[in-house]
Amino acid sequence: MYTSAGFRYIPNVLTVARILVTPLLLLLLTVPSQAGQASALALFVLASLSDYYDGVLARRFQVRSRLGQYLDPLADKILVLGTFAMLALQEPTIVPWWAVVLIAVRDGAVTALRSWVEAGGTTLQTHRAAKAKTMLQLAFLFGVLVLRTATHLAPPVRDWALWVLQDSALPGVALAIVVGVTLATGMLYFVAPTEEHVETE
């Protein structure tokens, strides 16, 4: 299928945009107002959607590049780890640092393995389970950001959001599941790595 030069770059443009928007998202998370939290939530949703659509467009236009294979997981890590770290700074009872460290160590180990494999002339394909892990992480973060935004609304919504965040066990249970799945999918790369020859464009 013929693809114009402009369309071929759209997936990578979306990926780069996801990287560039993350610092603004993290800054907005520090603004203790409804407008600040709602804006951070909106940016997070847009960034998360770009993660889905860059893959959809890459398949639709049948474009794959080594740059895209490198940037896409990098953009995911910047968005996810950045948001987790900012929440750990502001909401340590909801997102404790041990969870952020475990997620970061897992991602660092997989990145190191990917670099080592590529040094041998092949590339490490992303496991489908790892993509599902990313969606689970994004869902957790989305839920927390929605609740943080809701704490700036009028009662009873504000009271309910504060109860979920501060008094219920839901955030802790959800985070434990996220961390467990994150570590389990990381092990897949070491137990059953999927490699292919590098293709460049």
N, C-alpha and C positions, 0 to 999 in steps of 0.2 A: 504494500500500500504506500502510495506517495504521501510524504509529509513535508509541508513547507518548512523552511529553516526556522521561521519564527515559532511555530508550534512545537518544534523539537526542544526548545529551551523552556517552555512553560513549566514542566515539572520541577526543574532545577530552580527556576525563579520563585516558585511557591516555597520550596525548601529553604532557600536563602531568606525569603521574607519571614519565615517562621523563626529563623535564627535572629534576625534583626529586631523583630517585635518583642522578643522575650525580655530584654532589659527594661523596656517601657512597662511591660506587664508587671515585672517585679517592683518597679518604682511605684506603680499605682497600688500595689498591695500594701504599701506602707501608709497610704492615705486613709485615715480613720473616719471615713464618711461614706454615706450611701453612694454618692457619685463616684468616689474613688474605687470602692469595692465593685460596684456595678460595671465600671469601665474595665477594671482588671478582668472580671468575669467575661465580658464581651470579647476582649482581646484573646483570652484563653480559648474561648470557643472557636474563634476564627483561626487561631494557630492550630488547634486540634483538627479542624476541618481540612486545613491545608495538608496535614499529614495524610489524610485519607485521599484527597483529590490529587495530590502529586503522584501517588501510585496508580490511581485510576487513569489519569491522563497519560502516564508513561506507557501503560499497557494499551490504551486506546490508540495512541499514535505510534506504538511499537518502537519506542525509543528507550534504549538502555545505554548508560555510559558508566565508566568507572567512577567519574566524578559524582554522578548521582547516587551510585551505590555507597559511596563514602559519605556524602553530605546528608542523606536521608536519616541514617541512624544517629549521626552527629547532632542534627537538628532536634531529633527526639530527645536525646540525652540532655541537651542544653535546656529545652523547654521543661522537661519533667524534673530533672535534678535541680534546676534553678528554682522552680516553683516549690518543690519539696523543701529546699534549703531555706527559702524565704519564710515558709510556713513554720519551719522548725525554729527560726529566730523569733517569730511573733507568737506562735501558738505551740510551745514545746510540750504542753500536756496533750495536744492532739496529734502532733507529728514530732515525736522525740528524735533526738539526733542519732540514736542507735539505728533507727530505720533508714535514715538518710545515708548513713555510713555504709550499711549493708548493700543498699541499692547502688551506691557509687562504686563500691568494691567489685560488685558483680559486673557492672558496666565496664569498669576499668580492665578487669580480667578478660572479658570478651573482646574488647578493643585491642588488647595486647595480642590475643590469639589471632584476631583478624589480620593484624599487621604482620605477624610471623608467617601466616599462611600466604599472604600476598607477596611476601619477600621470596617465596618459593615459586612464584609465577602463577598462582591460582588465587581465587577469591572465595571468601567464606559467605555462602548464601545465608540470608536471614531465615531462621526457622519460622514456620507459621505460628507456632506456639509463642514465639517471642513477640510477634506482632500482636497476638491476643494479650500478652502481658502488658504491652504498651497501652492498649485500649483499656485494660483494667486499671492501670495507673492513672490514665487520663480521666476515667470515670470517677475514681476516688477523689482526685484533685478537683474535678468539676463539682462534686457533691459538697466538698468543704468550702469552695468558693461561693457556691449558692447559699449555703448556710451563713457564711460570714456576711454576705450581702443582706440576707434576711434579718440579721441582728440589728440592722439600721432601719427596719420598717416598724410600723406601729404594732402594738399588741393586737391579737394574740400571736401573730406570726413571729414577732421578735422573741417572745417568751418561749415559744416552741423551739426556735432555732438555737437559743441559748441553752435550753435543756438538752437538746441533742448533742451539741458541741461540748458542753461542760459537765453534764451530769449523767448522761447515758453511756453505755458501753459500746454503742454502735461504731463510733470512729475507731476505737481501739481494735475491735474485731475485724472491721473492714481493712484496716492498715496491716494487721497480722496476715490476712489472706493475701494482700497485695505483695508484701515482702516475701511470703512463702512461695508464691507463684513466680516472682521475680528471680529468686535464687534457684528454683527448680528448672526454669527455662534456661538459666545461665549454664547449668550443668549439661544441658543438651549439647551445647557447642563443644564441650570437651569429651563427652561420651559418644555422640553420634554427629560429628561435624559433616556438613554438606558442602563440598567444594566443587568448583568448576573452573575452567580456564578463563583467565581474564580477557575481556573484550574491551577494546578501546575505541573511542570515536574521535 
